[in-house]
Amino acid sequence: MKAMLKRLDLNSATAFETFQPSEAERFGLWLHAGVGMADADAADDFRFFVCNDAWLSYQRELGIACGARYLLIDGPFDASTVKAQLEAFLESCVGESWDEVVAAVSKVGLWEFEDYQP
């Protein structure tokens, strides 16, 4: 099984494809993604924090500790580059079961059922 990006948005009225951050050279933002298997229509929700090195450096200058889960993009913000990098990461998330695929995706993204206890 392999993960596949089914949808991508900012969880706002602004479309991801047309979004421009106030500082394209230094950006960090949360993306909401539907991730599922390539051979199915269904998708689980994940949140991904996407940033570039300039944003991380700025946070360090401010003395702000950054979490370990983020997708690092090289260079300024470009929606098509961000989407392509996320798709490339997801293509590397494979497993024998959906649980194994989710575990791989969760190394970077936050799964909607993370820490869920029935």
N, CA, C and O atoms as a DFTB+ gen file, in Angstrom:
472 C
 N C O
     1  1       0.830      -1.176       0.000
     2  2       0.000       0.000       0.000
     3  2       0.877       1.244       0.000
     4  3       1.984       1.257       0.540
     5  1       0.347       2.281      -0.621
     6  2       1.093       3.535      -0.714
     7  2       0.156       4.708      -0.460
     8  3      -0.998       4.695      -0.891
     9  1       0.658       5.727       0.245
    10  2      -0.135       6.930       0.513
    11  2      -0.215       7.784      -0.743
    12  3       0.694       7.800      -1.573
    13  1      -1.341       8.499      -0.855
    14  2      -1.539       9.391      -2.001
    15  2      -2.298      10.628      -1.533
    16  3      -3.240      10.527      -0.746
    17  1      -1.885      11.784      -2.017
    18  2      -2.557      13.035      -1.705
    19  2      -3.870      13.109      -2.473
    20  3      -3.880      13.025      -3.701
    21  1      -4.987      13.269      -1.743
    22  2      -6.310      13.345      -2.360
    23  2      -6.810      14.784      -2.442
    24  3      -7.503      15.150      -3.392
    25  1      -6.458      15.608      -1.440
    26  2      -6.833      17.016      -1.461
    27  2      -5.874      17.787      -0.579
    28  3      -5.209      17.227       0.293
    29  1      -5.818      19.092      -0.826
    30  2      -4.902      19.953      -0.078
    31  2      -5.529      21.329       0.048
    32  3      -5.941      21.924      -0.948
    33  1      -5.602      21.839       1.285
    34  2      -6.165      23.167       1.477
    35  2      -5.578      23.823       2.713
    36  3      -4.806      23.217       3.456
    37  1      -5.959      25.069       2.915
    38  2      -5.479      25.869       4.046
    39  2      -6.488      25.910       5.186
    40  3      -6.266      26.578       6.197
    41  1      -7.599      25.192       5.020
    42  2      -8.691      25.232       5.993
    43  2      -9.199      26.667       6.161
    44  3      -9.489      27.122       7.267
    45  1      -9.292      27.352       5.038
    46  2      -9.798      28.726       5.031
    47  2     -10.480      28.978       3.690
    48  3     -10.507      28.106       2.821
    49  1     -11.031      30.179       3.532
    50  2     -11.685      30.535       2.274
    51  2     -10.687      30.726       1.141
    52  3     -11.065      30.688      -0.030
    53  1      -9.423      30.928       1.473
    54  2      -8.380      31.118       0.462
    55  2      -7.951      29.762      -0.095
    56  3      -7.624      28.848       0.663
    57  1      -7.952      29.638      -1.395
    58  2      -7.513      28.400      -2.032
    59  2      -5.995      28.262      -1.914
    60  3      -5.266      29.242      -2.064
    61  1      -5.534      27.072      -1.652
    62  2      -4.097      26.842      -1.531
    63  2      -3.356      27.255      -2.797
    64  3      -2.280      27.849      -2.725
    65  1      -3.925      26.945      -3.943
    66  2      -3.263      27.224      -5.230
    67  2      -3.022      28.707      -5.470
    68  3      -2.107      29.071      -6.209
    69  1      -3.831      29.570      -4.857
    70  2      -3.686      31.009      -5.068
    71  2      -3.089      31.733      -3.865
    72  3      -2.878      32.945      -3.909
    73  1      -2.820      30.997      -2.798
    74  2      -2.302      31.608      -1.572
    75  2      -0.887      32.152      -1.771
    76  3      -0.057      31.532      -2.437
    77  1      -0.627      33.322      -1.183
    78  2       0.711      33.899      -1.131
    79  2       0.942      34.393       0.293
    80  3       0.204      35.255       0.771
    81  1       1.952      33.863       0.977
    82  2       2.222      34.343       2.333
    83  2       2.731      35.785       2.306
    84  3       3.206      36.266       1.278
    85  1       2.627      36.459       3.437
    86  2       3.071      37.856       3.487
    87  2       4.564      37.974       3.204
    88  3       5.021      38.992       2.685
    89  1       5.320      36.939       3.542
    90  2       6.762      36.908       3.251
    91  2       7.091      35.587       2.563
    92  3       7.291      34.575       3.235
    93  1       7.147      35.585       1.266
    94  2       7.418      34.349       0.521
    95  2       8.821      33.815       0.789
    96  3       9.054      32.611       0.690
    97  1       9.751      34.697       1.125
    98  2      11.134      34.277       1.383
    99  2      11.304      33.617       2.745
   100  3      12.293      32.924       2.984
   101  1      10.329      33.834       3.650
   102  2      10.386      33.263       4.999
   103  2       8.964      32.885       5.380
   104  3       8.176      33.739       5.786
   105  1       8.642      31.612       5.250
   106  2       7.259      31.209       5.480
   107  2       7.160      29.937       6.318
   108  3       8.049      29.086       6.307
   109  1       6.068      29.843       7.029
   110  2       5.694      28.657       7.770
   111  2       4.178      28.642       7.867
   112  3       3.582      29.628       8.301
   113  1       3.543      27.545       7.472
   114  2       2.092      27.481       7.485
   115  2       1.602      26.057       7.640
   116  3       2.287      25.096       7.289
   117  1       0.392      25.947       8.178
   118  2      -0.267      24.651       8.317
   119  2      -1.103      24.368       7.076
   120  3      -1.823      25.233       6.578
   121  1      -0.990      23.141       6.594
   122  2      -1.812      22.676       5.481
   123  2      -2.667      21.509       5.951
   124  3      -2.236      20.698       6.771
   125  1      -3.862      21.436       5.433
   126  2      -4.761      20.313       5.704
   127  2      -4.801      19.453       4.452
   128  3      -5.005      19.950       3.345
   129  1      -4.604      18.156       4.647
   130  2      -4.532      17.261       3.500
   131  2      -5.396      16.034       3.716
   132  3      -5.483      15.498       4.821
   133  1      -6.027      15.603       2.650
   134  2      -6.694      14.315       2.631
   135  2      -5.709      13.323       2.040
   136  3      -5.242      13.491       0.914
   137  1      -5.398      12.293       2.805
   138  2      -4.426      11.289       2.362
   139  2      -5.109       9.924       2.392
   140  3      -5.706       9.533       3.395
   141  1      -5.010       9.217       1.284
   142  2      -5.607       7.887       1.207
   143  2      -4.740       6.960       0.383
   144  3      -3.611       7.289       0.018
   145  1      -5.289       5.806       0.102
   146  2      -4.576       4.840      -0.731
   147  2      -4.828       5.166      -2.194
   148  3      -5.877       5.707      -2.543
   149  1      -3.881       4.844      -3.038
   150  2      -3.974       5.165      -4.461
   151  2      -5.188       4.502      -5.115
   152  3      -5.756       5.046      -6.062
   153  1      -5.583       3.344      -4.620
   154  2      -6.671       2.603      -5.268
   155  2      -8.030       2.786      -4.587
   156  3      -8.940       1.983      -4.792
   157  1      -8.169       3.848      -3.771
   158  2      -9.444       4.082      -3.078
   159  2      -9.782       5.570      -3.083
   160  3      -8.895       6.418      -3.174
   161  1     -11.080       5.876      -2.984
   162  2     -11.519       7.266      -2.951
   163  2     -11.413       7.874      -1.558
   164  3     -11.257       9.088      -1.426
   165  1     -11.496       7.054      -0.527
   166  2     -11.500       7.530       0.862
   167  2     -10.157       8.160       1.237
   168  3      -9.113       7.839       0.669
   169  1     -10.225       9.070       2.215
   170  2      -9.006       9.732       2.691
   171  2      -9.146      10.055       4.174
   172  3     -10.238      10.359       4.652
   173  1      -8.044       9.988       4.887
   174  2      -7.970      10.440       6.268
   175  2      -7.394      11.845       6.265
   176  3      -6.665      12.226       5.350
   177  1      -7.725      12.607       7.289
   178  2      -7.233      13.975       7.389
   179  2      -5.898      14.025       8.119
   180  3      -5.719      13.391       9.159
   181  1      -4.977      14.778       7.566
   182  2      -3.674      15.042       8.175
   183  2      -3.421      16.538       8.133
   184  3      -3.910      17.231       7.241
   185  1      -2.666      17.030       9.087
   186  2      -2.183      18.409       9.076
   187  2      -0.670      18.352       8.936
   188  3       0.004      17.574       9.612
   189  1      -0.155      19.182       8.056
   190  2       1.289      19.264       7.833
   191  2       1.742      20.701       8.049
   192  3       1.125      21.638       7.542
   193  1       2.824      20.868       8.805
   194  2       3.429      22.187       8.911
   195  2       4.530      22.251       7.868
   196  3       5.439      21.421       7.852
   197  1       4.436      23.245       7.002
   198  2       5.375      23.412       5.896
   199  2       6.107      24.731       6.105
   200  3       5.482      25.763       6.350
   201  1       7.425      24.694       6.010
   202  2       8.211      25.913       6.209
   203  2       9.497      25.831       5.397
   204  3       9.812      24.803       4.799
   205  1      10.233      26.944       5.391
   206  2      11.552      26.920       4.763
   207  2      12.614      27.216       5.818
   208  3      12.296      27.569       6.954
   209  1      13.861      27.068       5.432
   210  2      14.968      27.233       6.371
   211  2      15.032      28.649       6.945
   212  3      15.406      28.837       8.103
   213  1      14.670      29.636       6.140
   214  2      14.680      31.023       6.627
   215  2      13.703      31.190       7.784
   216  3      13.995      31.912       8.737
   217  1      12.556      30.537       7.715
   218  2      11.576      30.603       8.798
   219  2      12.126      29.934      10.054
   220  3      12.004      30.472      11.154
   221  1      12.735      28.748       9.886
   222  2      13.317      28.048      11.039
   223  2      14.424      28.882      11.685
   224  3      14.499      28.966      12.911
   225  1      15.271      29.491      10.880
   226  2      16.351      30.331      11.403
   227  2      15.790      31.515      12.179
   228  3      16.308      31.872      13.237
   229  1      14.746      32.113      11.660
   230  2      14.114      33.249      12.328
   231  2      13.532      32.827      13.682
   232  3      13.656      33.553      14.668
   233  1      12.908      31.670      13.724
   234  2      12.358      31.181      14.988
   235  2      13.465      30.960      16.023
   236  3      13.293      31.272      17.201
   237  1      14.598      30.421      15.575
   238  2      15.742      30.222      16.487
   239  2      16.255      31.564      17.003
   240  3      16.581      31.694      18.182
   241  1      16.326      32.565      16.118
   242  2      16.751      33.909      16.533
   243  2      15.840      34.469      17.617
   244  3      16.297      35.174      18.518
   245  1      14.552      34.154      17.527
   246  2      13.588      34.625      18.511
   247  2      13.596      33.775      19.783
   248  3      12.913      34.095      20.756
   249  1      14.368      32.701      19.767
   250  2      14.428      31.813      20.922
   251  2      13.242      30.869      21.011
   252  3      12.933      30.360      22.088
   253  1      12.581      30.635      19.899
   254  2      11.417      29.764      19.871
   255  2      11.846      28.375      19.414
   256  3      12.444      28.210      18.351
   257  1      11.530      27.383      20.240
   258  2      11.845      25.998      19.885
   259  2      10.819      25.497      18.872
   260  3       9.623      25.751      19.013
   261  1      11.288      24.796      17.868
   262  2      10.408      24.257      16.830
   263  2      10.263      22.757      17.030
   264  3      11.208      22.072      17.421
   265  1       9.067      22.260      16.756
   266  2       8.831      20.822      16.839
   267  2       9.628      20.073      15.791
   268  3      10.228      20.669      14.897
   269  1       9.624      18.773      15.916
   270  2      10.407      17.939      15.011
   271  2       9.640      17.535      13.757
   272  3      10.235      17.001      12.821
   273  1       8.345      17.777      13.720
   274  2       7.551      17.347      12.569
   275  2       7.218      18.533      11.679
   276  3       6.366      19.358      12.009
   277  1       7.894      18.603      10.563
   278  2       7.599      19.629       9.559
   279  2       8.172      19.172       8.235
   280  3       9.067      18.328       8.184
   281  1       7.648      19.738       7.171
   282  2       8.142      19.479       5.827
   283  2       8.938      20.702       5.410
   284  3       8.383      21.789       5.249
   285  1      10.230      20.524       5.237
   286  2      11.121      21.636       4.911
   287  2      11.194      21.816       3.402
   288  3      11.500      20.882       2.660
   289  1      10.908      23.036       2.965
   290  2      10.935      23.387       1.549
   291  2      12.154      24.269       1.299
   292  3      12.428      25.187       2.072
   293  1      12.874      23.995       0.238
   294  2      14.055      24.781      -0.106
   295  2      13.616      26.001      -0.916
   296  3      13.007      25.864      -1.977
   297  1      13.930      27.192      -0.408
   298  2      13.648      28.417      -1.158
   299  2      12.356      29.079      -0.749
   300  3      11.739      28.696       0.246
   301  1      11.939      30.084      -1.522
   302  2      10.727      30.845      -1.212
   303  2       9.463      30.022      -1.470
   304  3       9.507      28.962      -2.094
   305  1       8.348      30.537      -0.977
   306  2       7.071      29.851      -1.142
   307  2       6.658      29.796      -2.600
   308  3       6.691      30.799      -3.313
   309  1       6.272      28.612      -3.026
   310  2       5.688      28.380      -4.338
   311  2       4.714      27.222      -4.162
   312  3       5.129      26.112      -3.829
   313  1       3.428      27.466      -4.380
   314  2       2.405      26.457      -4.106
   315  2       2.663      25.148      -4.849
   316  3       2.493      24.072      -4.276
   317  1       3.063      25.225      -6.093
   318  2       3.289      23.991      -6.859
   319  2       4.484      23.209      -6.313
   320  3       4.468      21.978      -6.326
   321  1       5.515      23.900      -5.835
   322  2       6.678      23.225      -5.239
   323  2       6.295      22.562      -3.928
   324  3       6.690      21.427      -3.660
   325  1       5.522      23.271      -3.108
   326  2       5.076      22.710      -1.835
   327  2       4.262      21.451      -2.084
   328  3       4.491      20.426      -1.442
   329  1       3.317      21.518      -3.007
   330  2       2.481      20.352      -3.311
   331  2       3.325      19.197      -3.842
   332  3       3.116      18.050      -3.446
   333  1       4.262      19.479      -4.720
   334  2       5.122      18.432      -5.276
   335  2       5.983      17.779      -4.187
   336  3       6.171      16.562      -4.192
   337  1       6.497      18.575      -3.268
   338  2       7.314      18.021      -2.181
   339  2       6.464      17.153      -1.257
   340  3       6.916      16.100      -0.808
   341  1       5.252      17.583      -0.972
   342  2       4.358      16.785      -0.140
   343  2       3.998      15.480      -0.844
   344  3       3.988      14.421      -0.217
   345  1       3.706      15.548      -2.119
   346  2       3.393      14.333      -2.878
   347  2       4.591      13.386      -2.907
   348  3       4.417      12.173      -2.789
   349  1       5.796      13.917      -3.061
   350  2       6.995      13.077      -3.064
   351  2       7.179      12.391      -1.711
   352  3       7.516      11.208      -1.650
   353  1       6.956      13.141      -0.624
   354  2       7.042      12.523       0.703
   355  2       6.016      11.407       0.845
   356  3       6.344      10.317       1.315
   357  1       4.773      11.673       0.441
   358  2       3.716      10.677       0.590
   359  2       3.994       9.428      -0.236
   360  3       3.671       8.322       0.197
   361  1       4.580       9.583      -1.406
   362  2       4.921       8.419      -2.233
   363  2       5.913       7.496      -1.533
   364  3       5.969       6.303      -1.831
   365  1       6.689       8.040      -0.612
   366  2       7.662       7.223       0.123
   367  2       7.026       6.506       1.308
   368  3       7.673       5.680       1.951
   369  1       5.770       6.813       1.602
   370  2       5.071       6.220       2.746
   371  2       4.323       4.977       2.289
   372  3       3.216       5.061       1.757
   373  1       4.938       3.834       2.502
   374  2       4.375       2.556       2.069
   375  2       4.302       1.597       3.249
   376  3       4.977       1.788       4.260
   377  1       3.484       0.572       3.112
   378  2       3.375      -0.447       4.143
   379  2       2.483      -1.581       3.687
   380  3       1.824      -1.503       2.650
   381  1       2.474      -2.640       4.486
   382  2       1.634      -3.796       4.196
   383  2       0.180      -3.542       4.573
   384  3      -0.723      -4.214       4.073
   385  1      -0.049      -2.560       5.465
   386  2      -1.399      -2.230       5.906
   387  2      -1.542      -0.712       5.977
   388  3      -0.550       0.017       5.941
   389  1      -2.799      -0.239       6.080
   390  2      -3.028       1.189       6.205
   391  2      -2.402       1.709       7.492
   392  3      -1.905       2.835       7.519
   393  1      -2.415       0.917       8.556
   394  2      -1.792       1.335       9.818
   395  2      -0.304       1.608       9.636
   396  3       0.221       2.563      10.209
   397  1       0.377       0.792       8.853
   398  2       1.805       1.008       8.586
   399  2       2.020       2.256       7.741
   400  3       2.978       2.998       7.958
   401  1       1.138       2.489       6.782
   402  2       1.239       3.689       5.945
   403  2       1.018       4.929       6.807
   404  3       1.762       5.903       6.695
   405  1      -0.001       4.898       7.666
   406  2      -0.286       6.022       8.562
   407  2       0.904       6.303       9.467
   408  3       1.244       7.463       9.701
   409  1       1.542       5.253       9.979
   410  2       2.717       5.441      10.846
   411  2       3.823       6.184      10.098
   412  3       4.505       7.030      10.676
   413  1       4.001       5.870       8.819
   414  2       5.032       6.544       8.025
   415  2       4.647       8.002       7.766
   416  3       5.487       8.893       7.896
   417  1       3.395       8.253       7.403
   418  2       2.930       9.623       7.141
   419  2       3.020      10.455       8.424
   420  3       3.353      11.640       8.381
   421  1       2.725       9.833       9.552
   422  2       2.714      10.540      10.841
   423  2       4.095      10.955      11.335
   424  3       4.203      11.661      12.338
   425  1       5.127      10.537      10.663
   426  2       6.465      11.016      11.022
   427  2       6.609      12.500      10.700
   428  3       7.460      13.185      11.269
   429  1       5.774      12.995       9.785
   430  2       5.782      14.409       9.410
   431  2       4.437      15.072       9.680
   432  3       4.388      16.205      10.160
   433  1       3.349      14.376       9.376
   434  2       2.013      14.949       9.522
   435  2       1.315      14.498      10.792
   436  3       1.674      13.488      11.397
   437  1       0.309      15.270      11.182
   438  2      -0.524      14.947      12.340
   439  2      -1.809      14.304      11.839
   440  3      -2.578      14.937      11.115
   441  1      -2.048      13.058      12.216
   442  2      -3.199      12.288      11.766
   443  2      -4.426      12.659      12.583
   444  3      -4.316      12.905      13.784
   445  1      -5.588      12.704      11.954
   446  2      -6.822      13.076      12.647
   447  2      -7.138      12.161      13.825
   448  3      -7.802      12.590      14.769
   449  1      -6.678      10.906      13.793
   450  2      -6.962       9.959      14.875
   451  2      -5.778       9.749      15.799
   452  3      -5.786       8.833      16.621
   453  1      -4.768      10.581      15.675
   454  2      -3.594      10.457      16.535
   455  2      -4.014      10.589      18.005
   456  3      -4.757      11.499      18.372
   457  1      -3.535       9.688      18.814
   458  2      -3.818       9.656      20.258
   459  2      -5.275       9.333      20.578
   460  3      -5.697       9.488      21.724
   461  1      -6.045       8.892      19.601
   462  2      -7.433       8.519      19.861
   463  2      -7.482       7.244      20.694
   464  3      -6.787       6.271      20.403
   465  1      -8.310       7.263      21.732
   466  2      -8.514       6.101      22.588
   467  2     -10.002       5.749      22.569
   468  3     -10.821       6.527      23.057
   469  1     -10.368       4.578      22.008
   470  2     -11.797       4.220      21.952
   471  2     -12.364       3.940      23.343
   472  3     -13.547       3.625      23.475
